[in-house]
Amino acid sequence: MVLLFAIFFTVSFSATAQIYVKIRPTIQITPRPAQPSPSHVWIDEDWEQNDGTYRYSGGRCVVPPRSGYYRKPGHWQKTRRGNRWIQGRWSKPARHHRY
């Protein structure tokens, strides 16, 4: 029972662990191709967690999840433990109020 609890705790903890780096990885320059369609948008710098480090995954055209959504870019956040990547995300357009 204790062994089962230890395994569960280890797996649960590792699934929520953040990756911190002391030196930020360098960005790879990706030539921007022509847009495949008018609905595609370009995503510049983006990083994914990969085996305890970050792997560059930016420089690509994607279609927003819904019409009118825009991409808030990701960014590096400096902490006492090091730098960590905050993922970019899709956001709804702001509603305009009519007066």
Steps between C-alpha positions, in 0.01 A plus 500: 500500500783738588672420170179570308458835679864592426457423130174696481654800680806499271291484183260770624784732594692456176187570293467848652869590526620822341824515305737781588814586304785725609583607144220551254532300179580696188222552251528333164434722202226351285432659163137603479328321209199632314174462692322180395166686527367836622379332820852388604708704744874488563633389840853621572690382806346202679654228718383157619618306803703200388683260736580761765592776258336711229471427129434779251163458329426848364520636150186354349164593347191375681126556482347652816264268689208734425437784262617835635730358771847642526822359642655647815870416460689293754779654704784415734435564868799558723472347849738430787530142377583604144308577183185316398295524185140621527309353207322727255126458481202579288267777616156617405478842343399774742138600477440857401241676709248717328405817681 
